[in-house]
């Protein structure tokens, strides 16, 4: 199946916000907050919704900065991930969230990776890409048309 | 359903290569050569394969230059299109192709659009975007991993 997911990298005082996964084989691992695109929503709306659901925080102003693709996962999917970043997540207020969250710096995330506790082969690359300037424009066509 | 398609804009002497659609309600309309991403292939491989199948030409060297998204089409799909361009399509040799092809300049394509014979609300925008410089890096993870 073709799967499109949107994730958000939230950075604050050189720490990144990860979530503790609860699903199946990923339980106990840490990953970027995010999830699958739903019908009718834009990629940005998906990123904001999933971030809020999983972390309880408002994403604030988000910006797309990289895209990753795994053509064949172990689950038989082809997964395209649109990754947004925010430096303005509203962390003072928090709603109830689906997942446990943790703020970790890069070294702590590398340590998790070495222990096999990081979910997603692309997470470290993605975090490193946040410091690069890259502007991608996604044109969204809301009108119904073939 | 989430649908990911890859298209190729081939430009030669200020003309663009369009294909005459054969499917259902699109019959008789013109669109960019391209089609759906299949499991296991990269986005670039998809673009090259679809271009070859539909036009009979080898795409040559292709470069991603824009992405469009239609969150809700009339068929109930959410369609993300990765658009590549090539100026080096091998047009001297041609294999049998699935579709009829036509080389049209921008004015001719605008005329088609005005007659309702252009398939895809984003085609004109996409063609105009070919002249802009834009580098998007898609990281592809071939290894099987969650």
Interface residues (C-beta under 8 A of the other chain):
Chain A: X1 X2 X3 X4 X25 X26 X36 X37 X38 X39 X40 X41 X42 X43 X66 X67 X68 X69 X70 X71 X72 X73 X74 X75 X76 X77 X78 X80 X119 X120 X121 X122 X125 X134 X136 X137 X138 X139 X140 X141 X142 X143 X144 X145 X146
Chain B: X1 X2 X3 X4 X25 X26 X36 X37 X38 X39 X40 X41 X42 X43 X66 X67 X68 X69 X70 X71 X72 X73 X74 X75 X76 X77 X78 X80 X119 X120 X121 X122 X125 X134 X136 X137 X138 X139 X140 X141 X142 X143 X144 X145 X146
